Amino acid sequence: MSSRTRSGPDVSWCSGGSTGIVREHHELGQEVFEQGDVGDRVYVVLSGAAEVVRDGQRVAALGRGDYFGEMAVLGGAERNATVRCTEAMDVLVLPRREFAMLSGSLPELRRSFETTAGERARSIGSR
């Protein structure tokens, strides 16, 4: 993570106190996370839009219903790209523990995330 200061997201509600699934709001231009950050959460876009930037190049756009962050969580790796809001965005945040519980209870969901992560990894590798 860079040493520069940035404001954190607006957390509008939490489940289970300070842990659990959270809804966050990010403003236009705000980074949700940076390439190289620890990958400890999966995000689902509820509204708004963002771009995915890898090594300074825009590689994807995200909008309502899309999810991101699964590659680092599933692979136990650092973030391989930066996600920056192209408009104000609300996201549902699933920390690693909650993601593991949810995907453990719903194997089809986990397979879907794994399939998408694999497709994204292949796409990144071909660039």
HUZICOR-V543407 format. One record per pair of residues at least 12 apart in sequence whose C-alpha atoms are under 10 Angstrom apart, sorted by the first residue. I is the first residue (numbers start at 1). GAP is how many residues later the second one is. D is the distance in whole Angstrom. If there is no record, write none. Layout:
# HUZICOR-V543407
i:I gap:GAP d:D
i:I gap:GAP d:D
This chain:
# HUZICOR-V543407
i:1 gap:32 d:8
i:1 gap:33 d:6
i:1 gap:34 d:8
i:1 gap:35 d:6
i:1 gap:36 d:5
i:1 gap:37 d:8
i:1 gap:78 d:10
i:2 gap:32 d:8
i:2 gap:33 d:9
i:2 gap:34 d:9
i:2 gap:35 d:9
i:6 gap:24 d:8
i:6 gap:25 d:9
i:7 gap:19 d:10
i:7 gap:23 d:8
i:7 gap:24 d:9
i:8 gap:16 d:9
i:8 gap:17 d:9
i:8 gap:18 d:8
i:8 gap:22 d:9
i:8 gap:23 d:9
i:8 gap:24 d:9
i:9 gap:14 d:9
i:9 gap:15 d:6
i:9 gap:16 d:6
i:9 gap:17 d:5
i:9 gap:18 d:8
i:9 gap:21 d:9
i:9 gap:22 d:9
i:9 gap:23 d:8
i:9 gap:81 d:10
i:10 gap:13 d:8
i:10 gap:14 d:5
i:10 gap:15 d:5
i:10 gap:16 d:7
i:10 gap:17 d:9
i:10 gap:80 d:9
i:11 gap:12 d:6
i:11 gap:13 d:5
i:11 gap:14 d:6
i:11 gap:15 d:9
i:11 gap:79 d:10
i:11 gap:80 d:10
i:11 gap:82 d:10
i:12 gap:12 d:6
i:12 gap:13 d:7
i:12 gap:78 d:10
i:14 gap:79 d:10
i:19 gap:75 d:10
i:19 gap:76 d:8
i:19 gap:78 d:10
i:19 gap:79 d:9
i:20 gap:73 d:8
i:20 gap:74 d:7
i:20 gap:75 d:7
i:20 gap:76 d:9
i:20 gap:77 d:8
i:20 gap:78 d:7
i:20 gap:79 d:10
i:21 gap:20 d:10
i:21 gap:21 d:10
i:21 gap:22 d:10
i:21 gap:71 d:7
i:21 gap:72 d:6
i:21 gap:73 d:5
i:21 gap:74 d:7
i:21 gap:75 d:10
i:21 gap:76 d:10
i:21 gap:77 d:7
i:21 gap:78 d:9
i:22 gap:21 d:10
i:22 gap:69 d:8
i:22 gap:70 d:6
i:22 gap:71 d:5
i:22 gap:72 d:7
i:22 gap:73 d:8
i:23 gap:20 d:9
i:23 gap:21 d:9
i:23 gap:22 d:10
i:23 gap:23 d:9
i:23 gap:67 d:7
i:23 gap:68 d:6
i:23 gap:69 d:5
i:23 gap:70 d:6
i:23 gap:71 d:9
i:24 gap:19 d:9
i:24 gap:21 d:10
i:24 gap:22 d:10
i:24 gap:65 d:8
i:24 gap:66 d:6
i:24 gap:67 d:5
i:24 gap:68 d:6
i:24 gap:69 d:7
i:25 gap:21 d:10
i:25 gap:22 d:9
i:25 gap:23 d:10
i:25 gap:63 d:7
i:25 gap:64 d:6
i:25 gap:65 d:4
i:25 gap:66 d:7
i:25 gap:67 d:9
i:26 gap:22 d:9
i:26 gap:24 d:10
i:26 gap:58 d:9
i:26 gap:59 d:7
i:26 gap:61 d:9
i:26 gap:62 d:6
i:26 gap:63 d:5
i:26 gap:64 d:6
i:26 gap:65 d:8
i:27 gap:21 d:9
i:27 gap:57 d:9
i:27 gap:58 d:7
i:27 gap:59 d:8
i:27 gap:60 d:7
i:27 gap:61 d:4
i:27 gap:62 d:6
i:27 gap:63 d:9
i:28 gap:20 d:9
i:28 gap:21 d:9
i:28 gap:22 d:9
i:28 gap:56 d:8
i:28 gap:57 d:5
i:28 gap:58 d:5
i:28 gap:59 d:4
i:28 gap:60 d:5
i:28 gap:61 d:8
i:29 gap:21 d:9
i:29 gap:22 d:10
i:29 gap:54 d:10
i:29 gap:55 d:6
i:29 gap:56 d:5
i:29 gap:57 d:6
i:29 gap:58 d:7
i:29 gap:59 d:8
i:30 gap:20 d:9
i:30 gap:53 d:9
i:30 gap:54 d:6
i:30 gap:55 d:6
i:30 gap:56 d:8
i:30 gap:57 d:9
i:30 gap:58 d:9
i:30 gap:59 d:9
i:31 gap:19 d:9
i:31 gap:20 d:10
i:31 gap:21 d:10
i:31 gap:51 d:7
i:31 gap:52 d:6
i:31 gap:53 d:4
i:31 gap:54 d:6
i:31 gap:55 d:10
i:32 gap:18 d:9
i:32 gap:37 d:10
i:32 gap:50 d:8
i:32 gap:51 d:6
i:32 gap:52 d:6
i:32 gap:53 d:7
i:32 gap:57 d:10
i:32 gap:59 d:10
i:33 gap:36 d:9
i:33 gap:46 d:8
i:33 gap:48 d:8
i:33 gap:49 d:6
i:33 gap:50 d:6
i:33 gap:51 d:8
i:34 gap:18 d:10
i:34 gap:19 d:9
i:34 gap:20 d:9
i:34 gap:44 d:9
i:34 gap:45 d:7
i:34 gap:46 d:8
i:34 gap:47 d:6
i:34 gap:48 d:4
i:34 gap:49 d:7
i:34 gap:50 d:8
i:35 gap:17 d:10
i:35 gap:18 d:8
i:35 gap:19 d:7
i:35 gap:20 d:8
i:35 gap:21 d:10
i:35 gap:43 d:7
i:35 gap:44 d:5
i:35 gap:45 d:5
i:35 gap:46 d:4
i:35 gap:47 d:5
i:35 gap:48 d:8
i:36 gap:36 d:10
i:36 gap:41 d:9
i:36 gap:42 d:5
i:36 gap:43 d:5
i:36 gap:44 d:6
i:36 gap:45 d:7
i:36 gap:46 d:8
i:37 gap:35 d:9
i:37 gap:40 d:9
i:37 gap:41 d:6
i:37 gap:42 d:5
i:37 gap:43 d:8
i:37 gap:44 d:9
i:37 gap:45 d:9
i:38 gap:34 d:8
i:38 gap:35 d:9
i:38 gap:38 d:9
i:38 gap:39 d:7
i:38 gap:40 d:5
i:38 gap:41 d:6
i:38 gap:42 d:10
i:39 gap:30 d:7
i:39 gap:31 d:8
i:39 gap:32 d:8
i:39 gap:33 d:5
i:39 gap:34 d:5
i:39 gap:35 d:9
i:39 gap:36 d:9
i:39 gap:37 d:7
i:39 gap:38 d:6
i:39 gap:39 d:5
i:39 gap:40 d:5
i:39 gap:41 d:9
i:39 gap:56 d:9
i:39 gap:57 d:8
i:40 gap:29 d:8
i:40 gap:30 d:9
i:40 gap:32 d:7
i:40 gap:33 d:6
i:40 gap:34 d:9
i:40 gap:36 d:8
i:40 gap:37 d:9
i:40 gap:38 d:9
i:40 gap:39 d:9
i:40 gap:54 d:9
i:40 gap:55 d:6
i:40 gap:56 d:5
i:40 gap:57 d:9
i:40 gap:59 d:10
i:41 gap:27 d:9
i:41 gap:28 d:6
i:41 gap:29 d:7
i:41 gap:30 d:10
i:41 gap:31 d:8
i:41 gap:32 d:6
i:41 gap:33 d:10
i:41 gap:51 d:10
i:41 gap:52 d:6
i:41 gap:53 d:5
i:41 gap:54 d:4
i:41 gap:55 d:5
i:41 gap:56 d:9
i:41 gap:57 d:9
i:41 gap:58 d:8
i:42 gap:25 d:7
i:42 gap:26 d:6
i:42 gap:27 d:5
i:42 gap:28 d:5
i:42 gap:29 d:9
i:42 gap:30 d:9
i:42 gap:31 d:7
i:42 gap:32 d:9
i:42 gap:49 d:10
i:42 gap:50 d:8
i:42 gap:51 d:6
i:42 gap:52 d:5
i:42 gap:53 d:6
i:42 gap:54 d:7
i:42 gap:56 d:10
i:42 gap:57 d:7
i:43 gap:23 d:8
i:43 gap:24 d:5
i:43 gap:25 d:5
i:43 gap:26 d:6
i:43 gap:27 d:8
i:43 gap:47 d:10
i:43 gap:48 d:6
i:43 gap:49 d:6
i:43 gap:50 d:5
i:43 gap:51 d:6
i:43 gap:52 d:9
i:44 gap:18 d:10
i:44 gap:19 d:9
i:44 gap:20 d:8
i:44 gap:21 d:6
i:44 gap:22 d:6
i:44 gap:23 d:4
i:44 gap:24 d:7
i:44 gap:25 d:9
i:44 gap:26 d:10
i:44 gap:46 d:9
i:44 gap:47 d:5
i:44 gap:48 d:5
i:44 gap:49 d:7
i:44 gap:50 d:8
i:45 gap:17 d:8
i:45 gap:18 d:6
i:45 gap:19 d:5
i:45 gap:20 d:5
i:45 gap:21 d:5
i:45 gap:22 d:6
i:45 gap:23 d:8
i:45 gap:44 d:7
i:45 gap:45 d:6
i:45 gap:46 d:5
i:45 gap:47 d:7
i:45 gap:48 d:9
i:46 gap:17 d:8
i:46 gap:18 d:5
i:46 gap:19 d:6
i:46 gap:20 d:8
i:46 gap:21 d:9
i:46 gap:43 d:7
i:46 gap:44 d:5
i:46 gap:45 d:5
i:46 gap:46 d:7
i:47 gap:16 d:7
i:47 gap:17 d:5
i:47 gap:18 d:8
i:47 gap:19 d:10
i:47 gap:40 d:9
i:47 gap:41 d:8
i:47 gap:42 d:5
i:47 gap:43 d:5
i:47 gap:44 d:7
i:47 gap:45 d:10
i:48 gap:14 d:9
i:48 gap:15 d:6
i:48 gap:16 d:6
i:48 gap:17 d:10
i:48 gap:37 d:8
i:48 gap:38 d:8
i:48 gap:39 d:6
i:48 gap:40 d:5
i:48 gap:41 d:4
i:48 gap:42 d:6
i:48 gap:43 d:9
i:49 gap:12 d:7
i:49 gap:13 d:5
i:49 gap:14 d:5
i:49 gap:15 d:7
i:49 gap:17 d:9
i:49 gap:34 d:10
i:49 gap:35 d:9
i:49 gap:36 d:6
i:49 gap:37 d:6
i:49 gap:38 d:5
i:49 gap:39 d:7
i:49 gap:40 d:6
i:49 gap:41 d:9
i:49 gap:42 d:10
i:50 gap:12 d:5
i:50 gap:13 d:7
i:50 gap:14 d:10
i:50 gap:32 d:10
i:50 gap:33 d:6
i:50 gap:34 d:5
i:50 gap:35 d:4
i:50 gap:36 d:5
i:50 gap:37 d:7
i:50 gap:38 d:9
i:50 gap:39 d:8
i:51 gap:12 d:9
i:51 gap:30 d:10
i:51 gap:31 d:8
i:51 gap:32 d:6
i:51 gap:33 d:5
i:51 gap:34 d:6
i:51 gap:35 d:6
i:51 gap:36 d:10
i:52 gap:16 d:9
i:52 gap:28 d:10
i:52 gap:29 d:6
i:52 gap:30 d:6
i:52 gap:31 d:5
i:52 gap:32 d:7
i:52 gap:33 d:9
i:52 gap:34 d:10
i:53 gap:27 d:9
i:53 gap:28 d:5
i:53 gap:29 d:5
i:53 gap:30 d:6
i:53 gap:31 d:8
i:54 gap:25 d:10
i:54 gap:26 d:7
i:54 gap:27 d:4
i:54 gap:28 d:6
i:54 gap:29 d:9
i:54 gap:70 d:9
i:55 gap:25 d:9
i:55 gap:26 d:7
i:55 gap:27 d:9
i:56 gap:25 d:9
i:56 gap:26 d:9
i:57 gap:24 d:9
i:57 gap:25 d:10
i:58 gap:23 d:9
i:58 gap:24 d:9
i:58 gap:25 d:10
i:59 gap:22 d:9
i:59 gap:64 d:9
i:59 gap:65 d:8
i:59 gap:68 d:9
i:60 gap:23 d:9
i:60 gap:60 d:10
i:61 gap:22 d:9
i:61 gap:23 d:10
i:61 gap:24 d:10
i:61 gap:25 d:9
i:62 gap:21 d:9
i:62 gap:22 d:10
i:62 gap:23 d:9
i:62 gap:24 d:9
i:63 gap:22 d:10
i:63 gap:23 d:10
i:63 gap:24 d:10
i:63 gap:26 d:9
i:64 gap:25 d:9
i:64 gap:26 d:9
i:64 gap:27 d:9
i:65 gap:26 d:10
i:66 gap:25 d:10
i:67 gap:24 d:9
i:67 gap:25 d:9
i:67 gap:26 d:10
i:67 gap:46 d:9
i:67 gap:49 d:10
i:68 gap:15 d:9
i:68 gap:25 d:10
i:68 gap:45 d:9
i:68 gap:48 d:10
i:68 gap:49 d:9
i:69 gap:12 d:9
i:69 gap:13 d:10
i:69 gap:14 d:9
i:69 gap:24 d:10
i:69 gap:25 d:10
i:69 gap:48 d:9
i:70 gap:24 d:10
i:70 gap:26 d:9
i:70 gap:29 d:9
i:70 gap:40 d:10
i:70 gap:43 d:7
i:70 gap:44 d:8
i:70 gap:46 d:9
i:70 gap:47 d:7
i:71 gap:42 d:8
i:71 gap:43 d:8
i:71 gap:45 d:9
i:71 gap:46 d:5
i:71 gap:47 d:8
i:71 gap:49 d:8
i:71 gap:50 d:8
i:72 gap:24 d:10
i:72 gap:45 d:9
i:73 gap:22 d:9
i:73 gap:23 d:6
i:73 gap:24 d:10
i:73 gap:26 d:9
i:73 gap:27 d:9
i:73 gap:44 d:10
i:74 gap:22 d:9
i:74 gap:25 d:9
i:74 gap:26 d:9
i:74 gap:36 d:9
i:74 gap:39 d:8
i:74 gap:40 d:7
i:74 gap:43 d:8
i:75 gap:39 d:10
i:75 gap:42 d:9
i:76 gap:20 d:10
i:80 gap:41 d:10
i:80 gap:44 d:9
i:81 gap:43 d:10
